[in-house]
Amino acid sequence: MNIENAKSQMRKGMLEYCVLLLLKRRPSYASDIIQQLKDAELLVVEGTLYPLLTRLKNDGLLSYEWQESTQGPPRKYYALSREGEHFLEGLEGAWTELSNTITYLKNIRPEFHL
Amino acid sequence: MKKNFTINLCGRLFQIDEDAYELLQHYTNSLRSHFGRQPEGEEIVNDIEERIAELFDELKAKGIQAITIDHVKDIITRIGKPEQLADEDKPENEQSEQQTDSSAFDDLRSAGRKAYDSLHSSSRKAYDDLRNRTASKRLFRNPKDKIVFGVLSGMAAYTNTDPLLWRLGTVIFTFFYGIGFIIYVVMALILPEARTPEQRLQMEGKPVNPQNLADEVIDDKGGEPVPNSASREILSILLKIIIGIFVGFIALIGFVLAIAFFGVLMTVVFALIMPAKTAIAIPFTLSGMGLSEVWASYPAVLIAFAVALLATLFIPVYAIVHMLLSLSKKVKPMSIAQRIAWIVAWAICLCAAIPLGSMVGMLHNENEKEQWNQVHIVEEEIQEPLATDDTDSLGIVAFSDTLQTADSTQNQLQPQ
């Protein structure tokens, strides 16, 4: 288990949450999401997003519609569905807990060491 | 300078180099086979293709006319190799699949081990060694390092050994009744050449992934083999000279044989398509060839000979036609099993045709002798009416003509 592998596992776990967060702000199409995730330095290989989007869509968390674009063919715009919003709320709670745990573990003092 | 294609990717047209196209095609194919197991696989791949088209569009906007292999490589590293793209749900499935795979493989191996337990441990070790070396490799003719057909360097790549040893061995074994040569020819006929970069990777036992493929495609253009030491160099030059002389010799014999083969083939084709009972067809009819007697007494031998002869002649013709068609990509090249089957069939037909042919010849001669004797008896009885010159010339006539001459003599004689 090298560091890169561990990192990518962490990112993978977070990716779903991040994508949902992004789509909550505004509906976007895949390349748009890729750009934002890259700006946030979350995505290493772009291809990971596509299976995720398709799965979320098939699970009913996302909906999509084709929209004409100014350049090129129409694009698939993804948006959060009602179900997706509930799902995101659940994740948000979990994230806060996780974040608290990490902060707690990081700040714990080595009191009992002799 | 490179060949260039125009491709239609998601409704948009792009100019792309040939090698870049091959790499891209392989990439999308491997994505398809990777995601194909999921019901939504097609959709995912289409989305990714859409993305590729978009990235190509960006290149176009930058003023790049033709997409090169480097662009495709960049895009592949950007989007990721198929094995990097697994969704979170999937890895477990894949692992369990791999586990079943490996357990099946273990079963197989342990079964193999048991079978080999009876053998000496040294030979078992050699077997395992070979197994390890040849794992995930496929046997091809190696076009990158060849003297004649690349069979031996293909064998060397398969067993991960030195091609020089194989070449030396084959040359030495050729001096033992030509065994080396015969095996070489058979292998050359059976083994396909590693034409595509994908096959070359399989030949070398490297995993077929976009990275290796791209390296292979680029390496294709100009990769020099490893430098040799002086003694190796001398040995390989010597070998090349010996092989060169030998190949020249074989080519000469082959040329003569090919002409003979073509002649026989043409004769047979001619005989088959000639309309019966015309003047020109007479030499090709049974009586014309002097075989009517043989046909009357031993039809089975004649039929068997005809079948064996025709098969011996037309199997190579079929093989050549098939090869030409597969070169122009009209049909699939034969699989190794098919090739072996045809070669065995051809060898059987050849081995059957030769004794059957001599048998037919023998029967033919026997008939002639009988008739010859008959004619002589008749001649002796009625020597006076015939001029002595005629008898002499009758005695000199070649075997094949004897029958006809004898027939005509009989005809002449009968009314008297």
Chai-1 contact restraints between the chains, C-beta under 6 A:
chainA,res_idxA,chainB,res_idxB,connection_type,confidence,min_distance_angstrom,max_distance_angstrom,comment,restraint_id
A,K12,B,E88,contact,1.0,0.0,6.0,A-B,restraint_1
A,S31,B,E54,contact,1.0,0.0,6.0,A-B,restraint_2
A,V45,B,G80,contact,1.0,0.0,6.0,A-B,restraint_3
A,V45,B,Q84,contact,1.0,0.0,6.0,A-B,restraint_4
A,E46,B,R78,contact,1.0,0.0,6.0,A-B,restraint_5
A,E46,B,I79,contact,1.0,0.0,6.0,A-B,restraint_6
A,G47,B,I48,contact,1.0,0.0,6.0,A-B,restraint_7
A,G47,B,I79,contact,1.0,0.0,6.0,A-B,restraint_8
A,G47,B,G80,contact,1.0,0.0,6.0,A-B,restraint_9
A,G47,B,L85,contact,1.0,0.0,6.0,A-B,restraint_10
A,T48,B,L85,contact,1.0,0.0,6.0,A-B,restraint_11
A,Y50,B,I44,contact,1.0,0.0,6.0,A-B,restraint_12
A,Y50,B,D47,contact,1.0,0.0,6.0,A-B,restraint_13
A,Y50,B,I48,contact,1.0,0.0,6.0,A-B,restraint_14
A,P51,B,I44,contact,1.0,0.0,6.0,A-B,restraint_15
A,P51,B,D87,contact,1.0,0.0,6.0,A-B,restraint_16
A,L52,B,D87,contact,1.0,0.0,6.0,A-B,restraint_17
A,T54,B,E40,contact,1.0,0.0,6.0,A-B,restraint_18
A,T54,B,E43,contact,1.0,0.0,6.0,A-B,restraint_19
A,T54,B,I44,contact,1.0,0.0,6.0,A-B,restraint_20
A,R55,B,D87,contact,1.0,0.0,6.0,A-B,restraint_21
A,N58,B,E40,contact,1.0,0.0,6.0,A-B,restraint_22
A,P73,B,G11,contact,1.0,0.0,6.0,A-B,restraint_23
